[in-house]
Amino acid sequence: MVKRILVLLALLGLAVGARYNLGTPISEELAAQYDLRPVVLRDGRGLPPGEGRVEEGERIYAKKCASCHGARGEGYPFNRLVAEPFPITPATEPVEFAIGNYWQYATTLYDYIRRAMPFGAPGTLTNEEVYHLVAFLLYMNGIIEAHEPINQKTLPQVRMPARELLDLDPETKRRFPWLTLP
């Protein structure tokens, strides 16, 4: 009896899968769209050519990012992106984490935006658009000046305020001993 039910469920699953084209192979073009290699490393290896400016980044941000992160990166409905460049402490609430006080490497910011943003259409930004957005977000967090261009040479040289958070706590030998990550 149990075998019959399992066979029936398997056949039903195959029928439903065929109806909705589940298991249809992905095209080479679609696979290439999501194949964003190489990964950008913290020292800048893997950064593509291109350059970003704050003014252009502000325009792109307003068009493609503000609806999720607020007009000036203040957050809502999704994560906050702009905050004072203070390092986080045990008293810092997670909702206060932002690029200026939490991200340790600017190159990681580039890689994340390139792979995961904008929400609902990840990987659709050009390399130039990502450089512009990174320049704007670093400027908004008080990390670079408005006239500084961001490119594959200058981005790895940006010193993020939260870099010191990478130091291990001497007592617990952990990086963030007060944080409990999900």
C-alpha atoms as an extended CHARMM CRD file, in Angstrom:
* protein
*
       182  EXT
         1         1  MET       CA              0.0000000000        0.0000000000        0.0000000000  PROA      1               0.0000000000
         2         2  VAL       CA              2.7780000000        2.4470000000        0.9240000000  PROA      2               0.0000000000
         3         3  LYS       CA              4.6280000000        1.5790000000       -2.3020000000  PROA      3               0.0000000000
         4         4  ARG       CA              1.5460000000        2.3820000000       -4.3730000000  PROA      4               0.0000000000
         5         5  ILE       CA              1.1530000000        5.7580000000       -2.6740000000  PROA      5               0.0000000000
         6         6  LEU       CA              4.8180000000        6.6000000000       -3.2450000000  PROA      6               0.0000000000
         7         7  VAL       CA              4.5890000000        5.5920000000       -6.9190000000  PROA      7               0.0000000000
         8         8  LEU       CA              1.4320000000        7.6690000000       -7.3060000000  PROA      8               0.0000000000
         9         9  LEU       CA              3.0870000000       10.6930000000       -5.6730000000  PROA      9               0.0000000000
        10        10  ALA       CA              6.1500000000       10.3030000000       -7.9150000000  PROA      10              0.0000000000
        11        11  LEU       CA              3.9880000000       10.1710000000      -11.0420000000  PROA      11              0.0000000000
        12        12  LEU       CA              1.9730000000       13.1560000000       -9.8570000000  PROA      12              0.0000000000
        13        13  GLY       CA              5.2270000000       15.0870000000       -9.2480000000  PROA      13              0.0000000000
        14        14  LEU       CA              6.4610000000       14.2840000000      -12.7500000000  PROA      14              0.0000000000
        15        15  ALA       CA              3.1640000000       15.3690000000      -14.2730000000  PROA      15              0.0000000000
        16        16  VAL       CA              3.1470000000       18.6870000000      -12.3940000000  PROA      16              0.0000000000
        17        17  GLY       CA              6.8390000000       19.2420000000      -13.2040000000  PROA      17              0.0000000000
        18        18  ALA       CA              6.2310000000       18.6800000000      -16.9100000000  PROA      18              0.0000000000
        19        19  ARG       CA              3.2930000000       21.0860000000      -16.9320000000  PROA      19              0.0000000000
        20        20  TYR       CA              5.3100000000       23.9430000000      -15.4060000000  PROA      20              0.0000000000
        21        21  ASN       CA              8.5480000000       23.1680000000      -17.2650000000  PROA      21              0.0000000000
        22        22  LEU       CA             10.3630000000       22.3270000000      -14.0590000000  PROA      22              0.0000000000
        23        23  GLY       CA             13.7850000000       20.9750000000      -14.8030000000  PROA      23              0.0000000000
        24        24  THR       CA             14.0940000000       22.7660000000      -18.1310000000  PROA      24              0.0000000000
        25        25  PRO       CA             17.8000000000       23.2650000000      -18.9150000000  PROA      25              0.0000000000
        26        26  ILE       CA             19.1300000000       26.8040000000      -18.5970000000  PROA      26              0.0000000000
        27        27  SER       CA             20.4010000000       28.4640000000      -21.7700000000  PROA      27              0.0000000000
        28        28  GLU       CA             24.0840000000       29.3120000000      -22.2020000000  PROA      28              0.0000000000
        29        29  GLU       CA             23.2330000000       33.0270000000      -22.4660000000  PROA      29              0.0000000000
        30        30  LEU       CA             21.3280000000       33.0450000000      -19.1680000000  PROA      30              0.0000000000
        31        31  ALA       CA             24.0690000000       31.0930000000      -17.4110000000  PROA      31              0.0000000000
        32        32  ALA       CA             26.6750000000       33.5620000000      -18.6880000000  PROA      32              0.0000000000
        33        33  GLN       CA             24.6720000000       36.4800000000      -17.2610000000  PROA      33              0.0000000000
        34        34  TYR       CA             25.0760000000       35.1030000000      -13.7360000000  PROA      34              0.0000000000
        35        35  ASP       CA             28.6630000000       33.8930000000      -14.1390000000  PROA      35              0.0000000000
        36        36  LEU       CA             30.3740000000       36.9030000000      -12.6030000000  PROA      36              0.0000000000
        37        37  ARG       CA             33.9370000000       35.7290000000      -12.3800000000  PROA      37              0.0000000000
        38        38  PRO       CA             36.4330000000       36.3710000000      -11.1060000000  PROA      38              0.0000000000
        39        39  VAL       CA             35.4260000000       37.0900000000       -7.5590000000  PROA      39              0.0000000000
        40        40  VAL       CA             36.7900000000       40.4180000000       -6.3750000000  PROA      40              0.0000000000
        41        41  LEU       CA             39.2640000000       39.8650000000       -3.5510000000  PROA      41              0.0000000000
        42        42  ARG       CA             40.0140000000       42.3320000000       -0.7840000000  PROA      42              0.0000000000
        43        43  ASP       CA             43.3320000000       43.3630000000       -2.3590000000  PROA      43              0.0000000000
        44        44  GLY       CA             41.5370000000       44.3030000000       -5.5950000000  PROA      44              0.0000000000
        45        45  ARG       CA             42.3450000000       41.2320000000       -7.6640000000  PROA      45              0.0000000000
        46        46  GLY       CA             39.4090000000       40.5450000000       -9.9510000000  PROA      46              0.0000000000
        47        47  LEU       CA             38.2600000000       44.1510000000      -10.2690000000  PROA      47              0.0000000000
        48        48  PRO       CA             37.3100000000       44.9130000000      -13.8690000000  PROA      48              0.0000000000
        49        49  PRO       CA             38.4020000000       48.0530000000      -15.7090000000  PROA      49              0.0000000000
        50        50  GLY       CA             36.1770000000       51.0630000000      -15.2820000000  PROA      50              0.0000000000
        51        51  GLU       CA             35.7630000000       54.1900000000      -13.2010000000  PROA      51              0.0000000000
        52        52  GLY       CA             33.0700000000       55.6760000000      -11.0360000000  PROA      52              0.0000000000
        53        53  ARG       CA             32.2010000000       59.1990000000       -9.9710000000  PROA      53              0.0000000000
        54        54  VAL       CA             29.9950000000       60.3790000000       -7.1250000000  PROA      54              0.0000000000
        55        55  GLU       CA             27.6880000000       62.5300000000       -9.2710000000  PROA      55              0.0000000000
        56        56  GLU       CA             26.8260000000       59.7080000000      -11.6550000000  PROA      56              0.0000000000
        57        57  GLY       CA             26.5010000000       57.2830000000       -8.7360000000  PROA      57              0.0000000000
        58        58  GLU       CA             23.9250000000       59.5700000000       -7.1330000000  PROA      58              0.0000000000
        59        59  ARG       CA             21.8300000000       59.4960000000      -10.3000000000  PROA      59              0.0000000000
        60        60  ILE       CA             22.0220000000       55.7020000000      -10.5950000000  PROA      60              0.0000000000
        61        61  TYR       CA             21.2720000000       55.2900000000       -6.8810000000  PROA      61              0.0000000000
        62        62  ALA       CA             18.1180000000       57.4110000000       -7.1630000000  PROA      62              0.0000000000
        63        63  LYS       CA             16.9260000000       55.3540000000      -10.1100000000  PROA      63              0.0000000000
        64        64  LYS       CA             17.8360000000       51.8190000000       -9.0130000000  PROA      64              0.0000000000
        65        65  CYS       CA             18.4690000000       51.7620000000       -5.2510000000  PROA      65              0.0000000000
        66        66  ALA       CA             16.4870000000       54.4390000000       -3.3920000000  PROA      66              0.0000000000
        67        67  SER       CA             13.1980000000       52.5430000000       -3.4670000000  PROA      67              0.0000000000
        68        68  CYS       CA             14.7190000000       49.8480000000       -1.2370000000  PROA      68              0.0000000000
        69        69  HSD       CA             17.3460000000       51.7270000000        0.7870000000  PROA      69              0.0000000000
        70        70  GLY       CA             15.8580000000       55.2100000000        1.1620000000  PROA      70              0.0000000000
        71        71  ALA       CA             16.5250000000       58.4260000000       -0.7180000000  PROA      71              0.0000000000
        72        72  ARG       CA             19.8660000000       59.0200000000        1.0480000000  PROA      72              0.0000000000
        73        73  GLY       CA             20.6780000000       55.4520000000        2.1730000000  PROA      73              0.0000000000
        74        74  GLU       CA             18.9050000000       55.7910000000        5.5090000000  PROA      74              0.0000000000
        75        75  GLY       CA             17.2280000000       52.4190000000        5.0510000000  PROA      75              0.0000000000
        76        76  TYR       CA             13.6260000000       51.4370000000        4.4720000000  PROA      76              0.0000000000
        77        77  PRO       CA             12.2520000000       49.0410000000        3.6370000000  PROA      77              0.0000000000
        78        78  PHE       CA             15.6250000000       47.2850000000        3.4170000000  PROA      78              0.0000000000
        79        79  ASN       CA             19.0130000000       47.7710000000        5.0540000000  PROA      79              0.0000000000
        80        80  ARG       CA             20.5350000000       51.0770000000        5.9380000000  PROA      80              0.0000000000
        81        81  LEU       CA             23.5490000000       51.9470000000        3.7850000000  PROA      81              0.0000000000
        82        82  VAL       CA             24.6970000000       55.2690000000        5.2250000000  PROA      82              0.0000000000
        83        83  ALA       CA             25.7750000000       55.9570000000        8.7990000000  PROA      83              0.0000000000
        84        84  GLU       CA             28.4550000000       57.8650000000       10.6300000000  PROA      84              0.0000000000
        85        85  PRO       CA             31.7970000000       56.1230000000       10.0850000000  PROA      85              0.0000000000
        86        86  PHE       CA             32.1170000000       54.9600000000       13.6890000000  PROA      86              0.0000000000
        87        87  PRO       CA             33.1760000000       51.4120000000       14.4270000000  PROA      87              0.0000000000
        88        88  ILE       CA             30.5430000000       49.1920000000       15.9480000000  PROA      88              0.0000000000
        89        89  THR       CA             30.7350000000       48.3350000000       19.6360000000  PROA      89              0.0000000000
        90        90  PRO       CA             28.7710000000       46.0360000000       21.9210000000  PROA      90              0.0000000000
        91        91  ALA       CA             26.2280000000       48.8580000000       22.3250000000  PROA      91              0.0000000000
        92        92  THR       CA             25.6040000000       49.2330000000       18.5790000000  PROA      92              0.0000000000
        93        93  GLU       CA             22.2610000000       47.8790000000       17.4570000000  PROA      93              0.0000000000
        94        94  PRO       CA             22.3340000000       45.7840000000       14.2460000000  PROA      94              0.0000000000
        95        95  VAL       CA             19.9240000000       48.2340000000       12.5660000000  PROA      95              0.0000000000
        96        96  GLU       CA             22.6950000000       50.8370000000       12.8380000000  PROA      96              0.0000000000
        97        97  PHE       CA             25.1540000000       48.7460000000       10.8120000000  PROA      97              0.0000000000
        98        98  ALA       CA             25.9640000000       50.3920000000        7.4880000000  PROA      98              0.0000000000
        99        99  ILE       CA             28.7610000000       50.6060000000        4.9590000000  PROA      99              0.0000000000
       100       100  GLY       CA             30.5920000000       53.2760000000        6.9440000000  PROA      100             0.0000000000
       101       101  ASN       CA             30.7470000000       51.3840000000       10.2060000000  PROA      101             0.0000000000
       102       102  TYR       CA             30.5200000000       47.6960000000        9.3280000000  PROA      102             0.0000000000
       103       103  TRP       CA             32.1400000000       46.8440000000        5.9770000000  PROA      103             0.0000000000
       104       104  GLN       CA             35.8610000000       46.1650000000        6.2840000000  PROA      104             0.0000000000
       105       105  TYR       CA             36.8500000000       46.3440000000        2.5970000000  PROA      105             0.0000000000
       106       106  ALA       CA             35.5890000000       48.5930000000       -0.1780000000  PROA      106             0.0000000000
       107       107  THR       CA             36.3880000000       45.9050000000       -2.7470000000  PROA      107             0.0000000000
       108       108  THR       CA             33.9300000000       43.5770000000       -1.0280000000  PROA      108             0.0000000000
       109       109  LEU       CA             31.2740000000       46.2610000000       -1.3960000000  PROA      109             0.0000000000
       110       110  TYR       CA             31.9440000000       46.3740000000       -5.1310000000  PROA      110             0.0000000000
       111       111  ASP       CA             31.7050000000       42.6020000000       -5.4500000000  PROA      111             0.0000000000
       112       112  TYR       CA             28.4780000000       42.3990000000       -3.4320000000  PROA      112             0.0000000000
       113       113  ILE       CA             26.7170000000       45.1360000000       -5.4010000000  PROA      113             0.0000000000
       114       114  ARG       CA             27.8240000000       43.5940000000       -8.7000000000  PROA      114             0.0000000000
       115       115  ARG       CA             26.5280000000       40.1410000000       -7.7750000000  PROA      115             0.0000000000
       116       116  ALA       CA             23.4120000000       40.8420000000       -5.7150000000  PROA      116             0.0000000000
       117       117  MET       CA             21.9430000000       44.2120000000       -6.6410000000  PROA      117             0.0000000000
       118       118  PRO       CA             19.4760000000       45.5850000000       -7.5300000000  PROA      118             0.0000000000
       119       119  PHE       CA             16.9730000000       43.4370000000       -5.6980000000  PROA      119             0.0000000000
       120       120  GLY       CA             14.9260000000       41.4680000000       -8.1650000000  PROA      120             0.0000000000
       121       121  ALA       CA             17.4520000000       41.9060000000      -10.9790000000  PROA      121             0.0000000000
       122       122  PRO       CA             20.8740000000       40.9050000000       -9.6150000000  PROA      122             0.0000000000
       123       123  GLY       CA             23.8220000000       41.0330000000      -11.9570000000  PROA      123             0.0000000000
       124       124  THR       CA             22.1950000000       43.5210000000      -14.3180000000  PROA      124             0.0000000000
       125       125  LEU       CA             24.3630000000       46.5330000000      -13.4110000000  PROA      125             0.0000000000
       126       126  THR       CA             27.3220000000       47.2420000000      -15.6670000000  PROA      126             0.0000000000
       127       127  ASN       CA             30.8200000000       47.4110000000      -14.1800000000  PROA      127             0.0000000000
       128       128  GLU       CA             30.7740000000       51.1890000000      -14.6680000000  PROA      128             0.0000000000
       129       129  GLU       CA             27.4260000000       51.5160000000      -12.8600000000  PROA      129             0.0000000000
       130       130  VAL       CA             28.7930000000       49.5130000000       -9.9270000000  PROA      130             0.0000000000
       131       131  TYR       CA             31.8770000000       51.7500000000       -9.7250000000  PROA      131             0.0000000000
       132       132  HSD       CA             29.6170000000       54.8320000000       -9.7480000000  PROA      132             0.0000000000
       133       133  LEU       CA             27.4210000000       53.3890000000       -6.9860000000  PROA      133             0.0000000000
       134       134  VAL       CA             30.4160000000       52.4450000000       -4.8520000000  PROA      134             0.0000000000
       135       135  ALA       CA             31.8330000000       55.9630000000       -5.2400000000  PROA      135             0.0000000000
       136       136  PHE       CA             28.5090000000       57.5000000000       -4.2070000000  PROA      136             0.0000000000
       137       137  LEU       CA             28.0510000000       55.1890000000       -1.2100000000  PROA      137             0.0000000000
       138       138  LEU       CA             31.6040000000       55.6960000000        0.0310000000  PROA      138             0.0000000000
       139       139  TYR       CA             31.1290000000       59.4580000000       -0.2850000000  PROA      139             0.0000000000
       140       140  MET       CA             27.7920000000       59.3710000000        1.5470000000  PROA      140             0.0000000000
       141       141  ASN       CA             29.4720000000       57.4840000000        4.3950000000  PROA      141             0.0000000000
       142       142  GLY       CA             32.2060000000       60.1230000000        4.6670000000  PROA      142             0.0000000000
       143       143  ILE       CA             34.9640000000       57.7730000000        3.5000000000  PROA      143             0.0000000000
       144       144  ILE       CA             36.0360000000       59.5180000000        0.2810000000  PROA      144             0.0000000000
       145       145  GLU       CA             35.7870000000       63.0470000000       -1.0850000000  PROA      145             0.0000000000
       146       146  ALA       CA             33.2720000000       63.9550000000       -3.8160000000  PROA      146             0.0000000000
       147       147  HSD       CA             35.9510000000       64.5610000000       -6.4460000000  PROA      147             0.0000000000
       148       148  GLU       CA             37.7910000000       61.2350000000       -5.9410000000  PROA      148             0.0000000000
       149       149  PRO       CA             37.3410000000       58.7510000000       -8.7830000000  PROA      149             0.0000000000
       150       150  ILE       CA             36.9160000000       55.0840000000       -7.9210000000  PROA      150             0.0000000000
       151       151  ASN       CA             38.5350000000       52.5080000000      -10.1800000000  PROA      151             0.0000000000
       152       152  GLN       CA             40.4540000000       49.2420000000      -10.0010000000  PROA      152             0.0000000000
       153       153  LYS       CA             43.5650000000       51.0590000000       -8.7150000000  PROA      153             0.0000000000
       154       154  THR       CA             41.9880000000       53.4220000000       -6.1700000000  PROA      154             0.0000000000
       155       155  LEU       CA             39.2990000000       51.1420000000       -4.7030000000  PROA      155             0.0000000000
       156       156  PRO       CA             41.6850000000       48.7050000000       -2.9540000000  PROA      156             0.0000000000
       157       157  GLN       CA             43.4580000000       51.6880000000       -1.3690000000  PROA      157             0.0000000000
       158       158  VAL       CA             40.3010000000       52.9510000000        0.3560000000  PROA      158             0.0000000000
       159       159  ARG       CA             40.7250000000       52.4700000000        4.1000000000  PROA      159             0.0000000000
       160       160  MET       CA             37.3840000000       51.5210000000        5.6030000000  PROA      160             0.0000000000
       161       161  PRO       CA             36.7400000000       52.7160000000        9.1980000000  PROA      161             0.0000000000
       162       162  ALA       CA             35.6320000000       49.2230000000       10.2500000000  PROA      162             0.0000000000
       163       163  ARG       CA             38.8810000000       47.5500000000        9.1620000000  PROA      163             0.0000000000
       164       164  GLU       CA             40.0240000000       47.4290000000       12.7860000000  PROA      164             0.0000000000
       165       165  LEU       CA             37.0670000000       45.1900000000       13.5620000000  PROA      165             0.0000000000
       166       166  LEU       CA             39.0160000000       42.4190000000       11.8750000000  PROA      166             0.0000000000
       167       167  ASP       CA             41.3810000000       42.2990000000       14.8420000000  PROA      167             0.0000000000
       168       168  LEU       CA             40.7020000000       39.3780000000       17.1270000000  PROA      168             0.0000000000
       169       169  ASP       CA             39.4410000000       40.0480000000       20.6150000000  PROA      169             0.0000000000
       170       170  PRO       CA             42.3910000000       39.1790000000       22.9140000000  PROA      170             0.0000000000
       171       171  GLU       CA             40.1980000000       37.3680000000       25.4570000000  PROA      171             0.0000000000
       172       172  THR       CA             37.8410000000       35.3420000000       23.2830000000  PROA      172             0.0000000000
       173       173  LYS       CA             40.0120000000       35.0910000000       20.1310000000  PROA      173             0.0000000000
       174       174  ARG       CA             36.9070000000       36.0230000000       18.1110000000  PROA      174             0.0000000000
       175       175  ARG       CA             36.4030000000       38.9480000000       15.7630000000  PROA      175             0.0000000000
       176       176  PHE       CA             33.0090000000       40.0670000000       17.0700000000  PROA      176             0.0000000000
       177       177  PRO       CA             32.7130000000       38.4950000000       20.5210000000  PROA      177             0.0000000000
       178       178  TRP       CA             29.5360000000       40.4020000000       21.3880000000  PROA      178             0.0000000000
       179       179  LEU       CA             27.6190000000       39.4900000000       18.2250000000  PROA      179             0.0000000000
       180       180  THR       CA             25.4890000000       36.4050000000       17.9020000000  PROA      180             0.0000000000
       181       181  LEU       CA             25.0510000000       35.7310000000       14.2310000000  PROA      181             0.0000000000
       182       182  PRO       CA             22.0150000000       33.8210000000       12.9570000000  PROA      182             0.0000000000
